[in-house]
């Protein structure tokens, strides 16, 4: 899913990046972007793995 999302949004992000001033983004902002990207991806993966092991009859 992550690779599919990358392929789908890469053209749009390249288009937007042409006019964006990356020097205006601070180190804390980059850390936050990486943190949310990693945490959301890993958390979604772990939750999906957990859901696949729980039977549908358990609530």
PDB file with SEQRES, HELIX, SHEET and CRYST1 records, atoms N, CA, C and O in Angstrom:
SEQRES   1 A   59  UNK UNK UNK UNK UNK UNK UNK UNK UNK UNK UNK UNK UNK          
SEQRES   2 A   59  UNK UNK UNK UNK UNK UNK UNK UNK UNK UNK UNK UNK UNK          
SEQRES   3 A   59  UNK UNK UNK UNK UNK UNK UNK UNK UNK UNK UNK UNK UNK          
SEQRES   4 A   59  UNK UNK UNK UNK UNK UNK UNK UNK UNK UNK UNK UNK UNK          
SEQRES   5 A   59  UNK UNK UNK UNK UNK UNK UNK                                  
HELIX    1 AA1 UNK A    2  UNK A   17  1                                  16    
HELIX    2 AA2 UNK A   22  UNK A   24  5                                   3    
HELIX    3 AA3 UNK A   27  UNK A   53  1                                  27    
CRYST1    1.000    1.000    1.000  90.00  90.00  90.00 P 1           1          
ATOM      1  N   UNK A   1       0.820  -1.194   0.000  1.00  0.00           N  
ATOM      2  CA  UNK A   1       0.000   0.000   0.000  1.00  0.00           C  
ATOM      3  C   UNK A   1       0.863   1.257   0.000  1.00  0.00           C  
ATOM      4  O   UNK A   1       0.549   2.235  -0.679  1.00  0.00           O  
ATOM      5  N   UNK A   2       1.941   1.224   0.760  1.00  0.00           N  
ATOM      6  CA  UNK A   2       2.812   2.398   0.819  1.00  0.00           C  
ATOM      7  C   UNK A   2       3.471   2.662  -0.529  1.00  0.00           C  
ATOM      8  O   UNK A   2       3.579   3.810  -0.959  1.00  0.00           O  
ATOM      9  N   UNK A   3       3.906   1.606  -1.186  1.00  0.00           N  
ATOM     10  CA  UNK A   3       4.534   1.775  -2.504  1.00  0.00           C  
ATOM     11  C   UNK A   3       3.502   2.250  -3.517  1.00  0.00           C  
ATOM     12  O   UNK A   3       3.796   3.108  -4.349  1.00  0.00           O  
ATOM     13  N   UNK A   4       2.300   1.699  -3.454  1.00  0.00           N  
ATOM     14  CA  UNK A   4       1.227   2.138  -4.349  1.00  0.00           C  
ATOM     15  C   UNK A   4       0.913   3.619  -4.131  1.00  0.00           C  
ATOM     16  O   UNK A   4       0.738   4.366  -5.094  1.00  0.00           O  
ATOM     17  N   UNK A   5       0.842   4.040  -2.876  1.00  0.00           N  
ATOM     18  CA  UNK A   5       0.604   5.448  -2.571  1.00  0.00           C  
ATOM     19  C   UNK A   5       1.734   6.335  -3.058  1.00  0.00           C  
ATOM     20  O   UNK A   5       1.496   7.441  -3.543  1.00  0.00           O  
ATOM     21  N   UNK A   6       2.966   5.851  -2.931  1.00  0.00           N  
ATOM     22  CA  UNK A   6       4.121   6.608  -3.424  1.00  0.00           C  
ATOM     23  C   UNK A   6       4.022   6.812  -4.935  1.00  0.00           C  
ATOM     24  O   UNK A   6       4.224   7.917  -5.439  1.00  0.00           O  
ATOM     25  N   UNK A   7       3.710   5.743  -5.641  1.00  0.00           N  
ATOM     26  CA  UNK A   7       3.603   5.834  -7.100  1.00  0.00           C  
ATOM     27  C   UNK A   7       2.470   6.776  -7.508  1.00  0.00           C  
ATOM     28  O   UNK A   7       2.610   7.554  -8.452  1.00  0.00           O  
ATOM     29  N   UNK A   8       1.357   6.699  -6.796  1.00  0.00           N  
ATOM     30  CA  UNK A   8       0.202   7.536  -7.145  1.00  0.00           C  
ATOM     31  C   UNK A   8       0.456   9.028  -6.909  1.00  0.00           C  
ATOM     32  O   UNK A   8       0.031   9.863  -7.707  1.00  0.00           O  
ATOM     33  N   UNK A   9       1.148   9.364  -5.816  1.00  0.00           N  
ATOM     34  CA  UNK A   9       1.290  10.767  -5.446  1.00  0.00           C  
ATOM     35  C   UNK A   9       2.622  11.390  -5.841  1.00  0.00           C  
ATOM     36  O   UNK A   9       2.800  12.601  -5.702  1.00  0.00           O  
ATOM     37  N   UNK A  10       3.549  10.593  -6.326  1.00  0.00           N  
ATOM     38  CA  UNK A  10       4.863  11.121  -6.694  1.00  0.00           C  
ATOM     39  C   UNK A  10       4.793  12.213  -7.765  1.00  0.00           C  
ATOM     40  O   UNK A  10       5.469  13.229  -7.610  1.00  0.00           O  
ATOM     41  N   UNK A  11       4.019  12.064  -8.836  1.00  0.00           N  
ATOM     42  CA  UNK A  11       3.955  13.153  -9.825  1.00  0.00           C  
ATOM     43  C   UNK A  11       3.444  14.469  -9.230  1.00  0.00           C  
ATOM     44  O   UNK A  11       3.946  15.542  -9.564  1.00  0.00           O  
ATOM     45  N   UNK A  12       2.454  14.380  -8.357  1.00  0.00           N  
ATOM     46  CA  UNK A  12       1.907  15.593  -7.743  1.00  0.00           C  
ATOM     47  C   UNK A  12       2.910  16.235  -6.789  1.00  0.00           C  
ATOM     48  O   UNK A  12       3.021  17.460  -6.726  1.00  0.00           O  
ATOM     49  N   UNK A  13       3.633  15.408  -6.053  1.00  0.00           N  
ATOM     50  CA  UNK A  13       4.610  15.956  -5.111  1.00  0.00           C  
ATOM     51  C   UNK A  13       5.792  16.591  -5.847  1.00  0.00           C  
ATOM     52  O   UNK A  13       6.324  17.604  -5.394  1.00  0.00           O  
ATOM     53  N   UNK A  14       6.199  16.021  -6.953  1.00  0.00           N  
ATOM     54  CA  UNK A  14       7.279  16.631  -7.747  1.00  0.00           C  
ATOM     55  C   UNK A  14       6.824  17.976  -8.291  1.00  0.00           C  
ATOM     56  O   UNK A  14       7.587  18.942  -8.286  1.00  0.00           O  
ATOM     57  N   UNK A  15       5.599  18.039  -8.753  1.00  0.00           N  
ATOM     58  CA  UNK A  15       5.051  19.299  -9.267  1.00  0.00           C  
ATOM     59  C   UNK A  15       5.021  20.368  -8.172  1.00  0.00           C  
ATOM     60  O   UNK A  15       5.395  21.516  -8.414  1.00  0.00           O  
ATOM     61  N   UNK A  16       4.583  19.999  -6.988  1.00  0.00           N  
ATOM     62  CA  UNK A  16       4.521  20.951  -5.870  1.00  0.00           C  
ATOM     63  C   UNK A  16       5.912  21.329  -5.376  1.00  0.00           C  
ATOM     64  O   UNK A  16       6.129  22.469  -4.964  1.00  0.00           O  
ATOM     65  N   UNK A  17       6.859  20.393  -5.410  1.00  0.00           N  
ATOM     66  CA  UNK A  17       8.202  20.640  -4.888  1.00  0.00           C  
ATOM     67  C   UNK A  17       8.979  21.642  -5.726  1.00  0.00           C  
ATOM     68  O   UNK A  17       9.910  22.273  -5.226  1.00  0.00           O  
ATOM     69  N   UNK A  18       8.615  21.797  -6.983  1.00  0.00           N  
ATOM     70  CA  UNK A  18       9.324  22.742  -7.853  1.00  0.00           C  
ATOM     71  C   UNK A  18       9.230  24.175  -7.347  1.00  0.00           C  
ATOM     72  O   UNK A  18      10.159  24.960  -7.533  1.00  0.00           O  
ATOM     73  N   UNK A  19       8.123  24.519  -6.713  1.00  0.00           N  
ATOM     74  CA  UNK A  19       7.908  25.901  -6.268  1.00  0.00           C  
ATOM     75  C   UNK A  19       8.015  26.068  -4.752  1.00  0.00           C  
ATOM     76  O   UNK A  19       7.798  27.168  -4.242  1.00  0.00           O  
ATOM     77  N   UNK A  20       8.342  25.009  -4.030  1.00  0.00           N  
ATOM     78  CA  UNK A  20       8.380  25.074  -2.564  1.00  0.00           C  
ATOM     79  C   UNK A  20       9.788  25.408  -2.086  1.00  0.00           C  
ATOM     80  O   UNK A  20      10.772  24.882  -2.606  1.00  0.00           O  
ATOM     81  N   UNK A  21       9.872  26.292  -1.088  1.00  0.00           N  
ATOM     82  CA  UNK A  21      11.155  26.680  -0.509  1.00  0.00           C  
ATOM     83  C   UNK A  21      11.472  25.761   0.681  1.00  0.00           C  
ATOM     84  O   UNK A  21      10.990  25.983   1.791  1.00  0.00           O  
ATOM     85  N   UNK A  22      12.285  24.731   0.432  1.00  0.00           N  
ATOM     86  CA  UNK A  22      12.601  23.758   1.472  1.00  0.00           C  
ATOM     87  C   UNK A  22      13.480  24.345   2.577  1.00  0.00           C  
ATOM     88  O   UNK A  22      13.545  23.786   3.672  1.00  0.00           O  
ATOM     89  N   UNK A  23      14.143  25.443   2.311  1.00  0.00           N  
ATOM     90  CA  UNK A  23      14.982  26.044   3.351  1.00  0.00           C  
ATOM     91  C   UNK A  23      14.142  26.706   4.449  1.00  0.00           C  
ATOM     92  O   UNK A  23      14.660  27.006   5.524  1.00  0.00           O  
ATOM     93  N   UNK A  24      12.870  26.933   4.192  1.00  0.00           N  
ATOM     94  CA  UNK A  24      12.008  27.532   5.206  1.00  0.00           C  
ATOM     95  C   UNK A  24      11.517  26.508   6.232  1.00  0.00           C  
ATOM     96  O   UNK A  24      10.921  26.881   7.243  1.00  0.00           O  
ATOM     97  N   UNK A  25      11.761  25.235   5.979  1.00  0.00           N  
ATOM     98  CA  UNK A  25      11.344  24.176   6.894  1.00  0.00           C  
ATOM     99  C   UNK A  25      12.486  23.892   7.863  1.00  0.00           C  
ATOM    100  O   UNK A  25      13.611  23.619   7.444  1.00  0.00           O  
ATOM    101  N   UNK A  26      12.192  23.957   9.156  1.00  0.00           N  
ATOM    102  CA  UNK A  26      13.219  23.764  10.174  1.00  0.00           C  
ATOM    103  C   UNK A  26      13.483  22.292  10.480  1.00  0.00           C  
ATOM    104  O   UNK A  26      12.774  21.403  10.008  1.00  0.00           O  
ATOM    105  N   UNK A  27      14.515  22.062  11.277  1.00  0.00           N  
ATOM    106  CA  UNK A  27      14.892  20.702  11.652  1.00  0.00           C  
ATOM    107  C   UNK A  27      13.781  20.009  12.437  1.00  0.00           C  
ATOM    108  O   UNK A  27      13.516  18.827  12.216  1.00  0.00           O  
ATOM    109  N   UNK A  28      13.139  20.716  13.335  1.00  0.00           N  
ATOM    110  CA  UNK A  28      12.030  20.144  14.099  1.00  0.00           C  
ATOM    111  C   UNK A  28      10.877  19.719  13.198  1.00  0.00           C  
ATOM    112  O   UNK A  28      10.225  18.705  13.444  1.00  0.00           O  
ATOM    113  N   UNK A  29      10.637  20.496  12.166  1.00  0.00           N  
ATOM    114  CA  UNK A  29       9.572  20.143  11.225  1.00  0.00           C  
ATOM    115  C   UNK A  29       9.903  18.854  10.483  1.00  0.00           C  
ATOM    116  O   UNK A  29       9.031  18.007  10.291  1.00  0.00           O  
ATOM    117  N   UNK A  30      11.162  18.701  10.063  1.00  0.00           N  
ATOM    118  CA  UNK A  30      11.579  17.476   9.366  1.00  0.00           C  
ATOM    119  C   UNK A  30      11.476  16.267  10.290  1.00  0.00           C  
ATOM    120  O   UNK A  30      11.079  15.184   9.862  1.00  0.00           O  
ATOM    121  N   UNK A  31      11.834  16.455  11.554  1.00  0.00           N  
ATOM    122  CA  UNK A  31      11.730  15.356  12.519  1.00  0.00           C  
ATOM    123  C   UNK A  31      10.268  14.953  12.710  1.00  0.00           C  
ATOM    124  O   UNK A  31       9.952  13.765  12.777  1.00  0.00           O  
ATOM    125  N   UNK A  32       9.385  15.937  12.797  1.00  0.00           N  
ATOM    126  CA  UNK A  32       7.957  15.640  12.927  1.00  0.00           C  
ATOM    127  C   UNK A  32       7.418  14.901  11.705  1.00  0.00           C  
ATOM    128  O   UNK A  32       6.636  13.961  11.847  1.00  0.00           O  
ATOM    129  N   UNK A  33       7.823  15.309  10.527  1.00  0.00           N  
ATOM    130  CA  UNK A  33       7.380  14.644   9.294  1.00  0.00           C  
ATOM    131  C   UNK A  33       7.846  13.191   9.281  1.00  0.00           C  
ATOM    132  O   UNK A  33       7.063  12.292   8.976  1.00  0.00           O  
ATOM    133  N   UNK A  34       9.102  12.958   9.608  1.00  0.00           N  
ATOM    134  CA  UNK A  34       9.621  11.588   9.644  1.00  0.00           C  
ATOM    135  C   UNK A  34       8.929  10.759  10.724  1.00  0.00           C  
ATOM    136  O   UNK A  34       8.579   9.602  10.495  1.00  0.00           O  
ATOM    137  N   UNK A  35       8.736  11.348  11.885  1.00  0.00           N  
ATOM    138  CA  UNK A  35       8.086  10.645  12.985  1.00  0.00           C  
ATOM    139  C   UNK A  35       6.679  10.198  12.587  1.00  0.00           C  
ATOM    140  O   UNK A  35       6.325   9.029  12.742  1.00  0.00           O  
ATOM    141  N   UNK A  36       5.884  11.132  12.075  1.00  0.00           N  
ATOM    142  CA  UNK A  36       4.516  10.773  11.704  1.00  0.00           C  
ATOM    143  C   UNK A  36       4.493   9.782  10.540  1.00  0.00           C  
ATOM    144  O   UNK A  36       3.637   8.898  10.506  1.00  0.00           O  
ATOM    145  N   UNK A  37       5.394   9.909   9.611  1.00  0.00           N  
ATOM    146  CA  UNK A  37       5.448   8.962   8.503  1.00  0.00           C  
ATOM    147  C   UNK A  37       5.779   7.563   8.968  1.00  0.00           C  
ATOM    148  O   UNK A  37       5.161   6.597   8.522  1.00  0.00           O  
ATOM    149  N   UNK A  38       6.736   7.442   9.850  1.00  0.00           N  
ATOM    150  CA  UNK A  38       7.147   6.122  10.335  1.00  0.00           C  
ATOM    151  C   UNK A  38       6.108   5.542  11.281  1.00  0.00           C  
ATOM    152  O   UNK A  38       5.725   4.381  11.141  1.00  0.00           O  
ATOM    153  N   UNK A  39       5.649   6.331  12.237  1.00  0.00           N  
ATOM    154  CA  UNK A  39       4.695   5.834  13.232  1.00  0.00           C  
ATOM    155  C   UNK A  39       3.385   5.416  12.567  1.00  0.00           C  
ATOM    156  O   UNK A  39       2.848   4.353  12.879  1.00  0.00           O  
ATOM    157  N   UNK A  40       2.872   6.230  11.667  1.00  0.00           N  
ATOM    158  CA  UNK A  40       1.602   5.897  11.020  1.00  0.00           C  
ATOM    159  C   UNK A  40       1.745   4.635  10.179  1.00  0.00           C  
ATOM    160  O   UNK A  40       0.856   3.782  10.193  1.00  0.00           O  
ATOM    161  N   UNK A  41       2.840   4.503   9.452  1.00  0.00           N  
ATOM    162  CA  UNK A  41       3.042   3.320   8.623  1.00  0.00           C  
ATOM    163  C   UNK A  41       3.199   2.066   9.474  1.00  0.00           C  
ATOM    164  O   UNK A  41       2.561   1.048   9.202  1.00  0.00           O  
ATOM    165  N   UNK A  42       4.035   2.130  10.492  1.00  0.00           N  
ATOM    166  CA  UNK A  42       4.268   0.961  11.347  1.00  0.00           C  
ATOM    167  C   UNK A  42       3.012   0.618  12.138  1.00  0.00           C  
ATOM    168  O   UNK A  42       2.661  -0.556  12.258  1.00  0.00           O  
ATOM    169  N   UNK A  43       2.339   1.615  12.675  1.00  0.00           N  
ATOM    170  CA  UNK A  43       1.130   1.364  13.451  1.00  0.00           C  
ATOM    171  C   UNK A  43       0.045   0.733  12.584  1.00  0.00           C  
ATOM    172  O   UNK A  43      -0.622  -0.207  13.016  1.00  0.00           O  
ATOM    173  N   UNK A  44      -0.136   1.236  11.379  1.00  0.00           N  
ATOM    174  CA  UNK A  44      -1.128   0.652  10.477  1.00  0.00           C  
ATOM    175  C   UNK A  44      -0.770  -0.794  10.144  1.00  0.00           C  
ATOM    176  O   UNK A  44      -1.653  -1.650  10.091  1.00  0.00           O  
ATOM    177  N   UNK A  45       0.494  -1.073   9.924  1.00  0.00           N  
ATOM    178  CA  UNK A  45       0.927  -2.436   9.624  1.00  0.00           C  
ATOM    179  C   UNK A  45       0.660  -3.362  10.803  1.00  0.00           C  
ATOM    180  O   UNK A  45       0.157  -4.471  10.621  1.00  0.00           O  
ATOM    181  N   UNK A  46       0.990  -2.919  11.999  1.00  0.00           N  
ATOM    182  CA  UNK A  46       0.784  -3.754  13.186  1.00  0.00           C  
ATOM    183  C   UNK A  46      -0.699  -3.992  13.458  1.00  0.00           C  
ATOM    184  O   UNK A  46      -1.099  -5.100  13.815  1.00  0.00           O  
ATOM    185  N   UNK A  47      -1.506  -2.957  13.291  1.00  0.00           N  
ATOM    186  CA  UNK A  47      -2.942  -3.132  13.490  1.00  0.00           C  
ATOM    187  C   UNK A  47      -3.530  -4.091  12.464  1.00  0.00           C  
ATOM    188  O   UNK A  47      -4.393  -4.903  12.801  1.00  0.00           O  
ATOM    189  N   UNK A  48      -3.078  -4.009  11.230  1.00  0.00           N  
ATOM    190  CA  UNK A  48      -3.562  -4.916  10.191  1.00  0.00           C  
ATOM    191  C   UNK A  48      -3.166  -6.352  10.516  1.00  0.00           C  
ATOM    192  O   UNK A  48      -3.962  -7.274  10.338  1.00  0.00           O  
ATOM    193  N   UNK A  49      -1.948  -6.543  10.988  1.00  0.00           N  
ATOM    194  CA  UNK A  49      -1.496  -7.884  11.366  1.00  0.00           C  
ATOM    195  C   UNK A  49      -2.331  -8.420  12.528  1.00  0.00           C  
ATOM    196  O   UNK A  49      -2.683  -9.599  12.549  1.00  0.00           O  
ATOM    197  N   UNK A  50      -2.641  -7.569  13.479  1.00  0.00           N  
ATOM    198  CA  UNK A  50      -3.451  -7.990  14.613  1.00  0.00           C  
ATOM    199  C   UNK A  50      -4.873  -8.346  14.208  1.00  0.00           C  
ATOM    200  O   UNK A  50      -5.436  -9.322  14.702  1.00  0.00           O  
ATOM    201  N   UNK A  51      -5.447  -7.567  13.322  1.00  0.00           N  
ATOM    202  CA  UNK A  51      -6.813  -7.840  12.873  1.00  0.00           C  
ATOM    203  C   UNK A  51      -6.910  -9.148  12.107  1.00  0.00           C  
ATOM    204  O   UNK A  51      -7.937  -9.826  12.156  1.00  0.00           O  
ATOM    205  N   UNK A  52      -5.862  -9.499  11.411  1.00  0.00           N  
ATOM    206  CA  UNK A  52      -5.905 -10.740  10.635  1.00  0.00           C  
ATOM    207  C   UNK A  52      -5.846 -11.973  11.536  1.00  0.00           C  
ATOM    208  O   UNK A  52      -6.160 -13.074  11.084  1.00  0.00           O  
ATOM    209  N   UNK A  53      -5.454 -11.814  12.787  1.00  0.00           N  
ATOM    210  CA  UNK A  53      -5.345 -12.946  13.713  1.00  0.00           C  
ATOM    211  C   UNK A  53      -6.549 -13.076  14.652  1.00  0.00           C  
ATOM    212  O   UNK A  53      -6.688 -14.088  15.339  1.00  0.00           O  
ATOM    213  N   UNK A  54      -7.408 -12.071  14.687  1.00  0.00           N  
ATOM    214  CA  UNK A  54      -8.569 -12.104  15.572  1.00  0.00           C  
ATOM    215  C   UNK A  54      -9.768 -12.614  14.780  1.00  0.00           C  
ATOM    216  O   UNK A  54     -10.067 -12.088  13.708  1.00  0.00           O  
ATOM    217  N   UNK A  55     -10.455 -13.628  15.291  1.00  0.00           N  
ATOM    218  CA  UNK A  55     -11.645 -14.120  14.592  1.00  0.00           C  
ATOM    219  C   UNK A  55     -12.754 -13.068  14.556  1.00  0.00           C  
ATOM    220  O   UNK A  55     -12.835 -12.209  15.434  1.00  0.00           O  
ATOM    221  N   UNK A  56     -13.593 -13.143  13.544  1.00  0.00           N  
ATOM    222  CA  UNK A  56     -14.666 -12.169  13.376  1.00  0.00           C  
ATOM    223  C   UNK A  56     -15.731 -12.279  14.469  1.00  0.00           C  
ATOM    224  O   UNK A  56     -16.466 -11.323  14.719  1.00  0.00           O  
ATOM    225  N   UNK A  57     -15.816 -13.428  15.112  1.00  0.00           N  
ATOM    226  CA  UNK A  57     -16.861 -13.621  16.136  1.00  0.00           C  
ATOM    227  C   UNK A  57     -16.489 -13.007  17.484  1.00  0.00           C  
ATOM    228  O   UNK A  57     -17.319 -12.990  18.392  1.00  0.00           O  
ATOM    229  N   UNK A  58     -15.271 -12.505  17.637  1.00  0.00           N  
ATOM    230  CA  UNK A  58     -14.839 -11.904  18.909  1.00  0.00           C  
ATOM    231  C   UNK A  58     -15.095 -10.397  18.843  1.00  0.00           C  
ATOM    232  O   UNK A  58     -14.764  -9.737  17.857  1.00  0.00           O  
ATOM    233  N   UNK A  59     -15.683  -9.878  19.897  1.00  0.00           N  
ATOM    234  CA  UNK A  59     -15.938  -8.439  19.943  1.00  0.00           C  
ATOM    235  C   UNK A  59     -15.443  -7.862  21.165  1.00  0.00           C  
ATOM    236  O   UNK A  59     -15.571  -6.656  21.375  1.00  0.00           O  
TER     237      UNK A  59                                                      
END                                                                             
